[in-house]
Amino acid sequence: MYSMRHLEIMAELPVHSTLGSAASELRISESALSQAITAIEKHAGETLCLRRKAHGIRLTASGQHFAAMARKILSDVGELRATFPQTEGALRGPVRFGCFASLSPHLIPATLEGFDHPEVQLDVRVGTHEDLLPALREGEIDVAFVYDLQLPADIDKQSIYQTEMQVVLHPEHRLAKLARPLELADLVDESLIIYESDPSTEHQKQLFASQGLQPRIAASVPQMILVSAMVGRGLGYGLLMRRPNNAEVSIEGRPLAFRELKAPNYPNAVVAITPRGVRIPARVQALIDHCTCAMAESW
């Protein structure tokens, strides 16, 4: 029968080229490590590690497979301990989550507030799809909160809240004074301050293209906060997703007017995404559930 120590040893070996290096990392003597490998190979019934004094150590194909399985088992055991500790059933361990940049000021503070799991360590990353999707695939983050736009097929999604595009204008703009929902045809000749970040930029352009229209882009800026600031100074209008915690003023304290956008303003959603088929740890799911509740209470 393999022990946890056996698994720890085999999980460690692939990153070392000598017994001495592996033994130092495992905090045992070289002779003890060599004996442990021999015992593991006896259980396995085959050679897992080639040990040559002049050439160091090298895992066989079977050894590589054994090491990969050992790492998975150790990871699962770590998740088990983090998810089901024996102290009052409290969740504990790290949760690394990402958030789409323009969404982050509205989602992150509200999500962190009231997340009552003191033994869970939260680490936040803010970025675009180009930043967050590779980080999710590489295991650098556990979950990302993004808009449901142009997402790849290799992810799972949980809805946080439903949303749609709206128009932000200077309060004195003539279109802000209309009582009816605005149409893309109303906007096509106005100056658009566009948020330059895929997939947001492409989504806005596609809205116009779907009706054979082309917006008059006055400026492309890398932050949504700049869109609002420029709109607040009357330099143009912006398009942004309707969201909770949305103050109707710019960062400079200038008033903004938000107006409904008529179809083809397709409904969208903010979603929590995780790699397809990956089991979500309880502490990560707790954060997703808390975010959903926090957003529902923030409208």
N, C-alpha and C positions, 0 to 999 in steps of 0.2 A: 504494500500500500504506500502511495506517495504521501509525504508529509508536506505541510505548507513550506517548510524550509527547503525541501526538494524543489518545489515550484519556484521559490524565490531564487534559488541558485540557477536553475535553467533559464529563468526569465532574464537574469543578469548576464549570462555568458555571451550572448551575441554581440555585445558592445565592447568586448575585450579581446585582445589578441594574445594575452599571456595569462597563465594561471596566477602569477603574482599580482597582476592588475585586478583580476576578478576577486582574488582572495582579499586584497586590501579593501575593495569596495564592500565586500560581504562581511568584512571584519572577522575573518577566520584565517588560519594558517594555510599555506599552500598544500601541505600534506593532508590536512583535514578536508580541504576542498577536493583534492584528488580522490580521496576515499569516498566522499559524498557522491561524486560523479560516478564512480565505480558502482556504488550501491544503487543509484538511479538506473544505470544501464542494466544492472542485474534484474531489476523489476521490469524494465522495458523489454529485455530479451534481445537487445541489439546495441551496437555501438552508436552513441549519440555525439561524442566529442572526441576528435582526434587530438592526442596530446604528444607532441614531439619536442624534445628539449631545444633543438636548434631552430624549430619553426613555430614555437608557441602553441596555441590551441586553435582549432577550427571545428565548427559544428558540421556534422554530416547533414544531408537533406532531412533525415529523420529527426536529427537534433534540432534543426531549424523549425520543423513543424512542431516538435514538442515544446520548444521555447515560446512559439507563438501562442499555442494553447495555454501554456502556463501563464503568460501575460494576461490573456483573456480571463482566465479563472481568478487570478489575483485582482484584476480590475472589478470583476463581478462581486468578489468577496468584499472589496472596498466599498462598492455601492451598497451592498447588503448592510454593512456596518454603519454606513452613513444614513441609510434610509430607515433601518430598524435597529437603532441603538437600544441598549437595555436600560437606559436612564430616562424614564418617564415618557418614552416614545417620542422624544424631541427630534426634529430633523436637524441634521448637521452636515457640514462639508461645504465645498465651494460651488458656486453657481456663476458661471461666466456668461453674460448675455450681451447681445449687441442690439443696437437700435438705429434705424434709418435717421440720418442727420436732421432733416427738417421736422421729423416727428418727435425727436428727443426732448425738447424743452417741455412738451405737453405730456409726454408719457412717463419719462424717467422719474421726475420728482414725485408725481402722484403714485407711482408704483412702489418706490422706496418707502414712502410714508406709510406706516401701519403694517409693514411686512414683519410680523411679530415672530421671527425665528432667529433668535440671537446667536445660535450656533451655526447658522448658515452664513458663509462669507460671500458677499456679492462683489463681482468685478464687472465693470461696465465698459463697453467699447461702442463708439459712435462712428458711423461711416455710411457709405453708399453701398449699393449692391455689389460693386466691384471689390469692396473691402469685406463685407459681411459674408457673402456666399462662399468664397474660398476659405474664410476662417471657420465657417460652419463645417465644411467638408473635411477640413484638416483637423477637426476636433479642438480648435483653439477657443471656440465658444460653444456653449451647450444649446442655446436658443437665440433667435434674433426676431425682433419685432419690426415688421416692414409693411409697406402697402402691398396688396395682392396684385402686383403689376409685373408681367413678363417673368414670372418665377419659373425656374426649371422643373422638370418632371421628377427629379430625384430628391424631392423634399416633401415632408408632411406638413400640413397646415392646421392650425386651430384659430378660429375666428375670435378676435378681441372686440371689435365693434364695426358696424357698417358705416360707410361714409360715401361722399360724392364730391365732385369738384364744385367750388363756388368762386364768385368773383369778388375781389377786394378792390375798393375804389376810394379816392379822396371824397369825403362827404359832400363837397361842392361840385363834384363832377356831375354833368347833366344826366348820366345814366344812373347815378345813385339816387336821383330824385324820382325815378320811375317806380310805380307801385307794382308793376308786373315783373315776373321772372325775366331775366335777360336772356337773349339768344346770341349765338356765336356771330350772327350777321350784325348784331348791334356793336360788336367789339372789333370786327375785322379791320376797321380803319383807325382804331384807337392805338395808342402806344402801349405795347405789352412789355412789362418787365418780367422776363422769364427766369425761372429757377433752373440753373444749368446743372442738372444732375440726373443721369439716367437711373431708373426709367421714367422719372418725372417729366423731363424735357420731351422725350419722345411721345409720352402719353398726351401732353398738351398739344403737340403738333398734330397727332393723329385725330384729336377731336375736331380740329378745323378741317383737316384733309378729308374726313368722312363726309363733309358737306361741300367739298370742292372749294374750300376757302384757304387762304394763306394769311396768317396773322402778321401784323406789322410789328416786328420785334425791335424795340427801342434800345434794350440793353439785356445782356445775359449776365446774371450774377450767381456766385457759388453758394450763397446762403439765403434761406428763406427770410431771415431777419432783415436782410438788405432789401429784399422785395418790398416788405412792409414799410421800411424806412423811406424808400424812394416813392412808394405810393402815398405815404403820409405827407410828402412834400409836393404832391401833385405832378409827379414826373411821368405818370402812366398808371396802368392798372395791373393787377396780378391775378393769377389763377392758383388756387390752393385747395387742398382737401379740407372739407369741414371736419373740425376736431374739437374735443373737449378742452376746457381750460384756455379758451382762445380769447385773449384780451382784445378789445376793439380799439386798440391804440398801437402805434409803432413804438420802437425802442426809445424814441425821443419824446414819447408822450403825446404825439399828434394823433387825432382821431382818425379812425378808418371806418369805412362802410362796407359791410358784407352783404352780397346779394345772391339770391338763388340763380343757378344757371339751368336753363331749360334743356331738354333732350336735344342732341344725343349725348347728354351728360350721363354716361353709364355708371350705375352703382358700383362701388368698390368696397374694400374692407381693409382694416388693419389686421394682420394675422401674426401669430407666433409660428415660426418655422423651425423645424428640426430635420436632421437627415432622415431620408425615407427608411422606414423599418427599424430604426434605432429605438430601443426601449428608453423611455424618458424617466430619469430618476425622480423619486417622489419630491425631492426638494426643488427640482426644476419645474415640475408640474405645479407645485405650490405657488411658485412665483408667477407662472402663467395664469393660474386661477385668480390670484390676488390682483394681477394687472387687469384682468377682465372686469372684476368687481370695482376696482378703483376708477377705471374709465367710465363704467356705467353710472357711477355716482358723481362724475365730474361735468356732466353736460349742464 
